[in-house]
């Protein structure tokens, strides 16, 4: 007899050997059938090369699908993180721009005050010069009463 796997089990030969060993024909046939059924059951549980090839193809397909899904999920998450980073950097840039504008305004105010102080210092310099010249004339007149 031949099973599904292509491996033959000669039950007639087994029965003949069991009868030669002293068993009755009914017992020998029963043992032969049990051996055949057991072997067919055991062999039916074994995977063939075709079964393994099919399983391998299925596993590769599932792994490819999983890889594609994981890469897609990673891309989505990276895009979300990148978007959040851009949003936060834009907020930081806006804060720096506001600070820079405030600094520019304050520096402009300081520059304006410095310009006023420079003008006042220039006027004060002329005034001190005028007062100094007047004092010099008074001193000269006091030592030379006939001088202009």
C-alpha positions as CSV (number, residue, x, y, z in Angstrom):
1,X,0.0,0.0,0.0
2,X,1.1,3.6,-0.7
3,X,0.2,6.6,1.5
4,X,-0.3,10.2,0.5
5,X,3.4,11.0,1.0
6,X,4.7,8.5,-1.6
7,X,6.4,6.2,0.9
8,X,5.3,2.6,0.6
9,X,4.5,0.3,3.6
10,X,4.3,-3.4,2.6
11,X,1.6,-4.6,5.0
12,X,1.5,-8.1,3.3
13,X,5.2,-8.5,4.1
14,X,4.5,-7.4,7.7
15,X,1.6,-9.8,8.1
16,X,3.7,-12.7,6.6
17,X,6.5,-12.0,9.1
18,X,4.2,-11.8,12.0
19,X,2.6,-15.2,11.0
20,X,6.0,-16.7,10.7
21,X,6.7,-15.4,14.2
22,X,3.8,-17.4,15.5
23,X,0.9,-15.0,15.5
24,X,-2.5,-16.0,14.1
25,X,-3.4,-14.5,10.8
26,X,-6.2,-12.3,12.3
27,X,-3.7,-10.8,14.8
28,X,-1.0,-10.3,12.2
29,X,-3.5,-8.5,9.9
30,X,-4.7,-6.3,12.8
31,X,-1.2,-5.4,13.7
32,X,-0.3,-4.7,10.0
33,X,-3.4,-2.4,9.7
34,X,-2.5,-0.6,12.9
35,X,1.0,0.0,11.7
36,X,-0.3,1.2,8.3
37,X,-2.8,3.6,9.9
38,X,-0.2,4.9,12.4
39,X,2.3,5.5,9.7
40,X,-0.2,7.2,7.5
41,X,-1.3,9.4,10.5
42,X,2.3,10.3,11.3
43,X,3.2,11.0,7.7
44,X,0.1,13.1,7.2
45,X,1.4,15.3,10.0
46,X,4.7,16.0,8.3
47,X,5.2,19.0,6.1
48,X,6.2,18.5,2.5
49,X,8.7,20.7,0.6
50,X,5.7,22.2,-1.1
51,X,4.1,22.9,2.3
52,X,7.3,24.6,3.5
53,X,7.6,26.6,0.3
54,X,4.1,27.8,0.6
55,X,4.6,28.7,4.3
56,X,7.8,30.5,3.4
57,X,6.0,32.5,0.7
58,X,3.2,33.4,3.1
59,X,5.7,34.4,5.8
60,X,7.6,36.6,3.3
61,X,4.4,38.2,2.2
62,X,3.3,38.8,5.8
63,X,6.8,40.2,6.7
64,X,6.7,42.5,3.6
65,X,3.2,43.7,4.6
66,X,4.3,44.3,8.2
67,X,7.4,46.1,7.0
68,X,5.4,48.3,4.8
69,X,2.9,49.0,7.6
70,X,5.7,49.8,10.0
71,X,7.5,52.1,7.6
72,X,4.3,53.9,6.9
73,X,3.6,54.3,10.6
74,X,7.2,55.5,11.1
75,X,6.8,58.0,8.3
76,X,3.5,59.3,9.8
77,X,5.1,59.7,13.2
78,X,8.2,61.3,11.9
79,X,6.0,63.7,9.8
80,X,4.0,64.5,13.0
81,X,7.2,65.1,15.0
82,X,8.7,67.2,12.2
83,X,5.5,69.3,12.0
84,X,5.6,69.8,15.7
85,X,9.2,70.8,15.6
86,X,8.5,73.3,12.8
87,X,5.6,74.7,14.8
88,X,7.8,75.1,17.9
89,X,10.7,76.5,16.0
90,X,8.4,79.0,14.3
91,X,7.2,80.1,17.7
92,X,10.7,80.5,19.0
93,X,11.6,82.4,15.8
94,X,8.6,84.7,16.4
95,X,9.7,85.3,20.0
96,X,13.2,86.1,18.9
97,X,11.9,88.5,16.2
98,X,9.8,90.2,18.9
99,X,12.8,90.5,21.2
100,X,14.9,91.8,18.4
101,X,12.3,94.4,17.5
102,X,12.0,95.5,21.2
103,X,15.8,95.7,21.4
104,X,15.9,97.8,18.2
105,X,13.3,100.1,19.6
106,X,15.2,100.5,22.9
107,X,18.5,101.0,21.1
108,X,16.8,103.7,19.0
109,X,15.5,105.4,22.1
110,X,19.0,105.3,23.7
111,X,20.5,106.6,20.4
112,X,18.0,109.5,20.5
113,X,18.8,110.3,24.1
114,X,22.5,110.2,23.3
115,X,22.0,112.6,20.4
116,X,20.2,115.0,22.8
117,X,23.0,114.7,25.3
118,X,25.6,115.2,22.6
119,X,23.8,118.4,21.5
120,X,23.5,119.6,25.1
121,X,27.2,118.9,25.7
122,X,28.1,120.8,22.5
123,X,26.0,123.7,23.7
124,X,27.5,123.5,27.2
125,X,31.0,123.5,25.6
126,X,30.2,126.7,23.8
127,X,28.7,128.2,26.9
128,X,31.7,127.3,29.1
129,X,34.0,128.6,26.3
130,X,32.0,131.9,26.3
131,X,32.1,132.1,30.1
132,X,35.8,131.3,30.1
133,X,36.5,133.9,27.5
134,X,34.5,136.5,29.5
135,X,36.4,135.6,32.6
136,X,39.6,136.0,30.7
137,X,38.6,139.4,29.5
138,X,37.7,140.4,33.1
139,X,41.0,139.2,34.4
140,X,42.9,141.0,31.6
141,X,40.9,144.2,32.4
142,X,41.6,144.0,36.1
143,X,45.4,143.7,35.4
144,X,45.4,146.2,32.6
145,X,42.8,148.7,33.3
146,X,43.4,150.6,30.0
147,X,43.0,147.4,27.9
148,X,39.9,147.1,25.8
